[in-house]
Every structure is written in structure tokens, then in C-alpha cells.
Amino acid sequence: MKKYHIWTIGCQMNVADSTHVGAELEKLDYEPTADVDEADIVVLNTCVVRQSAENKALGKLGALKPWRQSKPDRTLALMGCLVGVKPSPRLLRAYPWVDVFMGPSEAKPLVDHIKNRMTAEELRRLEERQIALRHRLQDEAYPIASLKHLSLTGEPPVAAYVPVVYGCSHACTFCIIPYRRGVERSRPLDEIVAEVRGLVAQGVREVTLLGQIVDRYGYDFPDRRPNLVNLLEAVHEVEGLWRIRFLTGHPSYMSDDLLRTVARLPKVMPHIEVPIQAGDDEMLARMKRGYTADDYRRLVHRIREIIPDVAIHTDIIVGFPGETEAQFQRTYDILEELRLEKVHIARYSPRPGTVSARRMVDDVPEAEKKRRHQLLEAQHERISRELNRRWLHQTVEVLVEDLHKGKWRGRTPQNRLVFFEDDRDLRGRLMEVAITWTGPWSMQGVAADRLAEEREVPVGVVVGGR
């Protein structure tokens, strides 16, 4: 049996893209392996949103040169945002040991490469298998995306990502995504639902619907239908699925209708990710975000009004071109005021081709970027510790994902991380856990049924955790 290995770096969308590549390779009778030396095909799925991620991808690409050159029948494929919508002549010249260049979410070039190397007899047998496969696809539970490369132990993950919108058409001045992933393209609703059913058939119990701006799902359809509300309603009907999340949102497109849908559908978790990026209006305008700090402030209050038990996550960029100390302070102040549950902080780095790289001067010194980053990290740690402390001695619902250093690890509906010890096999179970310790990044507890004289908690009784 021929084998493949996929190396993935970057966002959740890249992880989802790799599951699709894995599925296409398995249709060609390849099996995943964790050992690169065993692989006949290696796929590098890359990210260039930050310079550090691009450097790691380039380092991995260079390290694989001897692997590729040692056996002529091996295949090395480069995929993702390093390639972009179309590989540049410079990229093609720089890496002649790469056999296939694939843009984000695109497996066809690799499939075509493999088929072109097959004999007529191999292609005939493959066609026979494909005909049989098409018959199997009449069953909507047949996996469209493969999780084997993510879990080589034989156990698929409990939670998985499902892309629903490819690309982005918003074009923030700092973001390279529109240049590398192309314009916004929403997937057909029926195709997404079929994929979710296939994932559930493989053991998945939670899915996260992905888009660069996920609340714009359907904006490229006639009359903007179906939209994200319709998609959530359709995915909610999938039997065996217990939890649904979606990310990343955008303040300009997060409607009350969407928020009321989150509150109304039990399987949709009370967890909203909506980046602010900066708390100063001039910085937001230079970033071309399309809203003000007050707009974001009102949105947070509205989210909490409609979904009272919600956890709100956000993103921040420090050191954007021209950011003064006073402007950074406004970011610090709005985070102090709103006390959001999770803050992802990044230091600005210019990305080639973006508006900020072409038209703005990266004038905030790296040492100052690090200082501002550290200030926000310390603030976030303090606020998170205080927010998590509210759950001490409370009982929360946890979807158990896996064992980590001898403890079961899972997440609450609000996406808080929980650890607890138990000698039972609880993977993939919904458990009530009594919280005995809280920290800024996680909580620990004891299974509530063990506290209640071994009373068994039925799996899936409280599906949505509301």
C-alpha cells in the first residue's frame, strides 16, 4: 500500500484543507503515515499570514530536498498560502525539487499528477473503483473529508473543522489572505451538510464551520440565500452531531438574526469569535475594518444581551504602522472595559503585496511591539483568571476530546478547557464536571457522577449545554 504524509501549519482552514487532500489521496489507494521516510507522497500545507509561519514552511521545504532527491518516484507537493492562487515564476524557479504546486483548498493538481504517472491498466482499475465509490456516495454519510491523517492511532478526533467560505473579499489593509486565497466563494449548503454527516459517521461530535469572514456565508449567492442562519439550521438537523461552532466573524456582518439563531438552536454553542484588531478609530480606519470602537462596544453589549451565557473571543494587532502610545492605550482600555473571554494577540509584520506593506511605513520598533504585546498578554491573563474563577465549585458540561498527560481533556460550551482524572474510557462523551480549580487558561475538576455516588450521566442528554 502506498502512503502519504501531510504537514500542516497555520489556521484551522489549513487543517480542513488537509482533510480534503487526505480524502482525495485515499480514493487513489494511499494510506496516511506519520513517518516521512515511509511516505511516497509528502504534502506541505503552508501559511504566510505571519513571517514566522512562512519561515517554518520554507525551512521544512528545504529539509525535504534530500528526501525528494533520494528516490525519483517520490512526490513532493507544496500547498497553501505560500503558493497562493497561482504559483509565481520566482517560486517555481526557487524550488525545482517540488513536483506539484497547489493553491489553498485545491487538491486537483496533485490528483492529476498521480494519474499522469499511472499505467493504462492502473487507470482502468482506478476507474472501476471510482464507479463503485460513486455508488457509495449515494449514502450521505460517506466521508467526503478524511480524518485518518489527523489521528494515525485509529481514533478520529472528536471535533473537526468544516470550511464553508473560501477566500475573502473584504481586503483589510494588513491581510494577505485575499491575495493568497482569492475572492470569497461560499460552498453549496447541501455539500457542507453531506460533509458534516460524513464526519459524524467517522466519530466526530463537534464541528466548527470556517470562513475568513464566516458571517458572510452566502453573500455571493443570488439574493444572498442560503445564508449562515440557514446553514446553521441545516447542520443542526444532522443526527449524532452534538455541538456546532463557527468562526471567524466580523463586526460589520454579525446580525441580530444570526445572534438570535445561536440563542435558539441548542447545538450551536454560546461562543462568538469577532475580532476588533484595535481600539482606536484612526487605526481601525487605516486597517480598513469598516467600524469604530463604539460600534464594536455596542456589538459586544448586544451579543451579551441576546446570548447571556456567551463567551466572546477577539483578535488584536499591536504595532500597526503609525500606532502611537495613546492609540495603543485605547486598545488596552477597551479590552479592560469589555473583559472578553479570549484575546488572540499578534505583533504586526508587513506581508508582501498588502496595502499596509505598499503604502505604509512599519515605524513601530520591534522592541515596542513586544512591550505592547506583553502588556496585553498580562492584562488578558489577569482578566481570564478572574473570569474563570466564577466557575469554581460549579458544574459544567464537557465534551471529552482526548487524554493529555494522564487526564481527560475537553471543552465547555463556551470553549473553556477542562481537565479531569477518571479511569473510565470517556473519549467522545458529554460529561458533567464539577470544577475544583481554575486558572487563566484552563480549569480542573471531577466527574460529577463520581461525586454523586457513581450515578451515571447519560451521554448526550444535554446536547447544547444551555
N, C-alpha and C positions, 0 to 999 in steps of 0.2 A: 504493500500500500504506500503510495506517495504521500508526502507530508508537507504541511505548510506551517509557517511561524509568522505571527503578526506582532509587530512592536508599535505601540500606540502612545503618543504623548499629546497633551493638550486638553481640550474641553470635552464635555460629555458628548457633544456632537461627533467628535472623532471616535469615541468609543462605540457609538451607534453605527458609524460608517464602517468600522472594522467588523462588526457583527454581520453586516451585509456582504462584505468581501468574503468572510468566512463561509457564509451560506453558499455563495457562488462557487467557491473552491470545492466545497463538499459535494455540490452537484456534479463536479468533474472527478469525483472519487478521491479527493485529497482529505487527509485527516490532520488535525492540529497537533503540534508538538511544542513543548516548552524549550526544547534543546535546538538551538540554531544549527548546530552541526548535523543534526538528523534531517533537517528540512531540505526539501527540493525547491521550495519557493519561500522567500522571505519578503514580507511587505512592511515597509516603514511608513507609518501614518503620522504625518508631521504637523507641527503648529509653528506659526511665526507671529503670534499676537504679541509676544514679548521676546526681546533679543535673547534672553536666557534659554527659552524653549527652542528657538532657531539654532542656537549654538549646540544644544544637546543633540538635535536631529542631525546636524552636519557632522558632529563627532561620531555618531552612530553610523552614518553613511560612510565615512572614511574607514571606520573599523571593519566594515563588511567588505571592503575591496578585496582583501586576500581570500575571504570565504568565497566570493563570487568567482575569482580567477582560478581557484584551485580545481574546480570542476566545471567544464564547459556546459554541461547540461543543466546546471542550476539557473534559477531565475531570481533576479533582484528587482523588486518593484518599489518605486518611490511614489507616495500618495499624499494628498492633503494640501494644506495651505502653502507649503514650501513650493509646490508645483503650481498651484493656482488654477484658474480656469483653463489656461493653456500654457504649457512649459515654454519658457523663454529660450531663445538660441543660446544665451550665455549658460543657462542651467544644463542644457543638453551637451554643450562642449565641456563643461567642468566635470561631468560625471559620466564618462563613457562606459564605465562598468555597470551602469544601471540599464536594465533591459526594457523596463516599462515605466512610463511616467503617467500618473493618473491624478486628475483633479479631485477635489473633495467630493465624497459621496458617489464616486464613479468607479465601478468595477469592470466595465466592459473592455477597456484596453488590455487588462490582464487576461480576461477570459479569451479574447481574440488571439492574444499572443500564445496562450496554451494550445488553442485549437489549431493554430497555424503550424504547430510543431508535431501534430498528430498525424499518423498514417491514415490512409483511407479506411482501413479496417477498424482502427480505433475510433474514427469519427462515426462509422456506421453503428458500432456498439453504443457509443455515446448517444446517438440519436434515438436508439431504441430505449435507452434509459430515460431520456428526456420525455419521450412519449408516455412512458409509464409514470414519470413524475407529474406530467400534466394531468393525468387521471387522478393522482393522489391529491393534487391541488384543488380538486373539486371539494375536498374536505377542508373547510375553512380553518381547521385547527392545525393544518400542516405548517411547520415553521418556515416563515419567509426569511427570518434572520436567525443565524446560528449562534448559540452561546458557548459552543464547545471550546473555542479558543480562550474564553474568559475563565473557564473552570475545567482545567485538564484533569482534575481529580474525579470527574464523572458527575459531579453535582453542579447543576446550573445555578447561577445567582438567584436570590430571592427577588431582587429588584433589578430592573433593566431600563434602558433609555430607548425612546422611540422618536426619531426625527419626524416632525410634521411640517416644518417650513425650512426649505433650504435657502441659503443665501440671505442677502439683506439689501434693501433699497433705501434705507434711511440715511446712511453715509455721515455719521458723526466724524468730525474733523480728525480725530485721533485714531480711528479704527481702520484696520486693513482688511477686515472681513469682506466688505463688498467687492474689493479688488481681487480677492483670492477665491471667494466662494460664489461670486456672481450675484445677479439680481434675485430678488425674492421669488420663490417658487413653492407654492403650497401643494402638498401631496393630496391625492383624492381621499375623501373620508373613508370609503369602503376599503381601500388599500391599507389604511392605517389600522382600522378595526380588525382586518384579517391578520395583520402582523401581531397585534396585541393578543388575539386568540391563539396564534401560533406560539407566542412566548409563554402564555399561561399553560398551554399544553406541555411545555418543557419544564414547568415548575415555577415560573415567575408569579409573584403575588402582588407586586407593586410596579407600576410603570411611571416614568417621567416623560411627558411629552415635550419635545425640544424644538426651539426655534431661536434664531438670533434675537428676533422680537416676536415671541410666540403669540402675543395677543393680536398680532396682525395676520394670524392664520385666516386664509380665505379672502384676504384683501385683493388678491389677483384673480379671483373667480368672478364670473358675471354676477352683478348685484351683491357681491361680497357674501355669497352664500354657497356652501355652509361656512359658518364662522367658528371661532373657538368654543363658543357656547354649545353649538350643535355638535361639535366633535366631542366635547366632554360628556354630553348626554349620551352619545352613541357608545363611547368607550365604557361608560358607566354600566351599560347593559351586558357587558361581557361576563359570563358566568365564571366563577373561580378567581376573578380578579378582586382584590380586597382594597387596594389603595391606588389613587391617581394623584400625580403632581404635574405641574407644568412650569417651565422656565425657558428663557428669561423674559420677564415683562418689560414694558416701557411706560413711564408715567403718562405719556400723551395718548395711549391707546387702551388703558385699563379702565373699562367702563363699569358703571354700576350694574348693568345687566350681567357682566362676567362675574363680578363680586357676589351678586345675589345667587348666581349659579353655584359658586363654590360653597356658599352657606346652605344651599338647598340640597345638593347631592351628597349623600353620606360618604361615598367612596372618595370624593375629592377632598384632599387633606387641607386643613387650615394653615397653609404655608404659602406665602406670596413672596416672590423674589422680584424686586423692582428697583433697579439701580438709580441713584441720584447723581453719582460721579463727582459732584462738587456742591457746596452750599452757598456759593457766591454767584449772583446773577450774571456778572460780566464773564466769569469763567464758563458758565453754562452756555452763554451766547457764543463764546469763542469755540466751544466744543460742538456747537450746533445741535444742542439737545432738544430745543423746542419747548422748554418750560422754564419757570422761575423757581426759586427756592420756596416761595409761598405756595406755588402750585403743588409742589411735592409735599409740603407740610399739610395742605388741605387733603391731598390724596391719602396720606397715612391716616389722618383722622377718620376719613371716610371708610377706609378698609377696616379699621378697628371698630367702627360703628356697625358695619354690616356683618363682619365676622368677628365677634367678640373674643374668641379664643385663638385668634390668628397669631402666627409668628411671621414677622416681616424681615426679609434679608435685603441687603443693598450692596452696591459696589461704589468704591471711591478711588479716584486717581489723585495722587498728590504730585506736586511739582510740574503741573501742566504749564506750557510756555506763558510767561508773564504773571504767574501766580505770586502775589505779594504775601507778606506775612499776615496782613489784615484780611486778605481774601481766604487764606488758609484758616484763619481763626473763625471765619464764618462757617466753614465746613465743620470745624471742631464743635462750634456752638450748636449747630442744628442737630448733630449727632447726639450731643449731650441732652438736648431738649427732647428728641423723639425716642431715644433709648430703644433702638432697633435690636432685634434678637441676634442678627449676624451681620457683620460688616466685612466684606472682602476688600482688602486694601492693596493697591498696586502703585508703584512708582512709575511716572510717565517715562516712556522711552520712545523716541521717534521711529515710526515704521515707514520704510521707503514707499513713496507714492501717495501717502496720505496728505490731506490738506495741511495739517499741522506741520508735517515734515517739510513740505514745499514752501510754505508761506510764513511760518512762524519760527522764532529763534528759541532753541532749547536752552533757556537762560537761567534756569534754576539749578544751582550747583548740586552735584550728586550727593555731597555731604548734607546739604539742606533737605534734599528729598528724603534721605534716610532718617534725618531727625524728625521730620513731619510724619513719616511712616511710623516711627517708633512711638510718637505721641499718640497717634490714633490707635495703634495696637494696645498701648497701655490703657487708654480710655475704654476701648472695646472689651478688654479683659475684665476691667472693673465692673462695667455695666452688665456684661454677661454673667459674671459671678453673682451679682445682685439679683438679676432676673431668674437665674436657675435656682437660687435659694428659696424662691417661692414654692418650688415643687418638693422641698424636703418634707418627708412624712406624708406625702400624697401618693396615691396610686395612679399609675399611668398605663396606657396601653402601648405595648411594644411589639413591633413586627420583628421577630428574631431573624437575623441575616446569617450569622456565622459565629464560629468560635474564634476568639482572639486572646492569646496568652492564657488559656485555661478558663476564660469567662465568655459567656454568651454576649453577643453584641447585637444591638438592634436600635430602632429609632421610634420615637413617638410620632403621633400625627403632625406635630409641629416641627418634625425633623431634628429633635434633640437626641443626642447619642446617649444610650443607656447600656451599662454593663451589669451582668449579674451572674453568680455562680449557680449551677444546677447540674446534677448528674444525669438528667434525662436528655434524650435527643430532641431538642426543641427547634431545630432549624426549620424555618418556614412557618412557625407557629405564631399566632397572635396571643400574647401573654399579658396578663395584668401584673405589673411590677410595683412593689412598694419601695419608694425612694428613701434610702438611708444616708446618702452622701451626695453633695452637689459641688461641682467646681465650675470654672468658667466655660470649659469646652465639653464636658460630659457629666453624667450622673451615674451613680451606682445604687443597686437595690437588691431586693429579694423577691422571688416569685410570690405573688400574693396568695396562691393556693397553698404554698408551703407554710405561710403564716396562718392560714385558716384550716389547720389540721388536715393537710393533704387533699383539700377539696379541689377536684379537677375543674379547670376553667375550660369550657368547650371552645374548640378552635373556631374563630370567625364569628362569634356571637355578636361582638361589637365591631362591625366591619369598618366603619369610618372613624371611629374614635371620638365621636361627638357626644 
